[in-house]
Amino acid sequence: MTSEAFKAVIDYLFETVEVNRIEAKHDTNNPNSGKVMKKCGLKYEGTLRQAGFNNHGIVDESIYGLLRSEWKR
C-alpha cells in the first residue's frame, strides 16, 4: 500500500508538476522506509548525520533521490 501511494505521488510530481528531482529522507533507525524508497526507484545518496529529530531526540537521516531522467513511467 505505501509503495503504491508513493509511486502515485512520484508520477504526479514528474507528470503534472514537472519537477526535475524528488528527494526523501528517513530516520536511519527505520530501514523499512528506505526499502519503500528503493522499491519506488529512488537511489540512496548518503546519510546526513544528526540531521533529524523525532521523539527519541536527534537522529541521523538517510537521503534518497530520483531524477526525471531516471524515472520510469
trRosetta pair geometry for C-beta under 8 A, 3 or more apart (Angstrom, degrees):
i j d omega theta_ij theta_ji phi_ij phi_ji
1 4 5.9 -60 -148 35 26 110
1 5 6.4 22 158 -15 64 108
2 5 5.9 -59 -151 38 30 108
2 6 6.2 27 154 -17 67 110
2 36 5.3 -50 115 -127 119 142
3 6 5.6 -54 -142 40 33 112
3 7 6.2 39 156 -23 66 104
3 36 5.1 -149 -80 -148 85 84
3 39 4.9 -44 -128 103 140 131
3 40 5.7 -162 -153 -61 85 96
4 7 5.7 -50 -147 34 29 113
4 8 6.6 32 152 -20 61 103
5 8 5.7 -54 -154 33 33 113
5 9 6.7 33 149 -18 65 103
6 9 5.6 -52 -152 35 36 112
6 10 6.4 40 149 -21 66 104
6 36 6.2 110 6 159 159 110
6 37 7.7 -107 166 -94 157 50
6 40 5.0 -75 112 -84 118 156
7 10 5.5 -51 -147 35 34 115
7 11 6.4 36 154 -19 66 104
7 40 5.3 -152 -75 -130 76 100
8 11 5.8 -51 -147 36 31 112
8 12 6.4 34 153 -20 63 106
9 12 5.6 -55 -148 37 31 113
9 13 6.3 30 155 -20 66 106
10 13 5.9 -56 -147 36 29 109
10 14 6.4 15 160 -7 65 109
10 22 6.1 -103 -124 3 84 175
10 40 6.1 161 -25 172 150 118
10 41 7.2 126 -179 50 165 119
10 66 6.9 2 -142 78 123 153
10 71 7.1 -175 161 -132 111 118
11 14 6.2 -64 -146 44 27 101
11 15 5.6 6 167 -2 68 120
11 73 7.0 85 -122 -136 101 69
12 15 6.3 -63 -127 49 21 97
12 16 5.1 -24 -169 25 64 121
12 17 6.8 53 139 -5 72 101
13 16 7.3 -40 -86 53 11 83
13 17 4.9 -34 -146 44 49 125
13 19 4.9 -26 166 23 96 123
13 22 5.8 95 103 -84 153 120
14 17 7.5 10 -26 56 11 82
14 18 7.1 44 -174 -111 34 31
14 19 6.4 -77 -88 53 47 78
14 22 7.6 -70 -55 -32 91 121
14 68 5.7 148 -135 -118 106 86
14 71 5.3 179 -103 154 164 173
15 18 7.5 -46 138 -70 12 61
15 73 8.0 82 -69 -114 114 107
19 22 6.4 95 103 -64 137 77
19 68 7.2 -177 101 -63 57 108
20 67 6.6 -12 160 -152 72 76
20 68 5.0 -74 -144 -9 50 119
21 65 6.2 -13 -170 -167 102 110
21 66 7.1 155 -155 80 56 47
21 67 5.5 -25 -101 -105 78 63
21 68 7.2 -81 -60 -20 44 79
22 42 7.1 -96 97 -96 102 108
22 65 6.8 157 85 -154 52 58
22 66 4.8 -7 57 57 99 96
23 42 7.9 118 -129 -144 41 126
23 45 7.7 -40 -132 15 109 146
23 63 6.2 1 -175 -174 112 100
23 64 6.7 163 -153 86 62 48
23 65 4.4 -21 -99 -99 85 85
23 66 7.7 -180 -78 20 45 63
24 37 5.5 -157 77 -111 129 125
24 42 6.3 -57 34 -118 109 170
24 63 7.4 163 85 -151 37 57
24 64 5.3 -15 62 61 84 98
24 65 7.8 170 20 -81 62 43
25 48 7.0 -28 -134 24 132 128
25 51 7.5 -94 -166 105 151 126
25 52 6.9 -179 137 -69 129 127
25 61 4.4 23 179 168 118 126
25 62 6.6 161 -153 79 65 43
25 63 4.9 -26 -96 -97 88 71
25 64 7.5 174 -84 18 38 71
26 30 5.5 -107 166 80 111 106
26 33 3.6 172 -132 102 155 136
26 34 5.7 -141 55 -54 138 73
26 37 7.1 -148 -12 -23 127 134
26 61 6.5 155 74 -154 24 81
26 62 5.6 -16 59 55 79 92
26 64 8.0 14 5 0 98 110
27 30 4.7 65 71 14 96 105
27 33 7.4 83 42 30 69 145
27 52 5.9 -130 -91 94 77 152
27 54 6.0 -11 -85 -26 144 143
27 59 4.9 6 -139 127 98 149
27 60 7.6 101 -157 77 55 53
27 61 6.2 -50 -93 -103 36 71
28 31 7.4 19 -175 -71 49 74
28 47 6.3 29 -79 -134 131 117
28 59 6.7 -166 29 167 84 101
28 60 4.5 0 1 88 132 101
28 61 6.6 -149 -31 -106 82 18
28 62 5.4 110 -89 -30 78 96
29 56 7.8 -5 38 47 164 155
29 59 6.4 -83 2 -150 112 133
30 33 4.8 43 121 0 107 113
30 34 7.7 145 106 -9 66 85
31 34 5.2 -49 -161 34 55 117
31 35 6.6 62 143 -25 74 96
32 35 5.3 -45 -151 28 42 117
32 36 6.8 46 150 -20 66 97
33 36 5.8 -49 -156 31 37 112
33 37 6.7 37 147 -18 65 104
34 37 5.5 -52 -149 36 37 113
34 38 6.3 37 154 -18 68 104
34 44 7.1 31 -160 -91 115 107
34 62 5.6 2 -90 87 123 148
34 64 7.0 151 -135 -46 74 131
35 38 5.8 -53 -147 38 31 110
35 39 6.2 35 153 -22 64 108
36 39 5.6 -55 -148 36 30 114
36 40 6.4 20 155 -12 64 110
37 40 5.9 -66 -151 42 29 106
37 42 4.2 -54 172 57 91 131
37 64 4.3 121 158 54 142 167
38 41 7.8 110 -177 -21 30 9
38 42 6.4 -86 -81 66 33 75
38 43 7.8 69 -114 -103 71 32
38 44 7.2 -10 -83 -40 102 92
38 64 7.3 -121 -62 -127 61 146
40 66 7.8 -85 118 -50 90 152
41 66 5.5 66 112 -116 95 136
41 70 7.0 160 165 130 110 101
41 71 6.7 93 133 -120 152 56
41 72 6.6 -166 -111 28 146 93
42 64 3.8 71 143 151 125 120
42 65 6.1 142 -157 63 93 11
42 66 4.6 -88 -101 -44 67 104
43 64 6.2 161 73 -157 29 80
43 65 6.1 -33 57 64 82 66
43 66 6.8 130 6 -83 78 63
43 70 7.4 -60 -18 164 120 165
44 62 6.6 -39 -139 179 97 113
44 63 7.8 110 -158 83 53 47
44 64 5.6 -43 -93 -100 42 84
45 63 5.0 -50 63 99 107 93
45 64 6.2 156 3 -114 91 26
45 65 5.1 36 -38 7 137 106
46 62 7.5 -171 106 -148 30 61
46 63 5.9 -2 63 49 70 100
47 60 5.5 13 178 171 109 119
47 61 7.0 159 -158 83 63 38
47 62 5.3 -36 -101 -97 74 64
47 63 7.5 168 -101 9 23 79
48 51 3.5 -1 127 -10 116 153
48 52 7.5 100 88 -24 112 86
48 60 6.6 164 82 -163 51 67
48 61 4.7 -10 56 63 103 92
48 62 7.7 -176 16 -87 75 15
48 63 5.9 62 -20 -27 108 115
49 60 5.3 -30 -123 -113 44 99
50 58 5.0 19 -151 158 87 121
50 59 7.3 154 -120 85 42 12
50 60 6.3 -24 -44 -80 38 63
51 59 8.0 -52 56 90 55 57
51 60 6.8 52 22 -145 84 41
51 61 4.7 -84 72 24 110 113
52 58 7.2 139 83 -160 47 54
52 59 4.7 -35 79 69 100 89
52 60 7.2 22 28 120 100 9
52 61 4.3 104 -24 -55 121 116
53 57 7.0 -70 -143 165 75 28
53 58 5.6 -33 -98 -100 76 54
53 59 6.9 157 -95 18 22 83
54 57 7.4 -8 61 43 62 26
54 59 5.7 4 13 -1 104 134
56 59 6.7 65 76 -60 107 115
66 70 5.8 -131 -162 80 71 119
66 71 6.1 84 160 -76 113 86
67 70 4.7 87 59 8 82 103
67 71 7.1 -130 98 -24 44 86
68 71 5.5 -45 -151 11 35 122
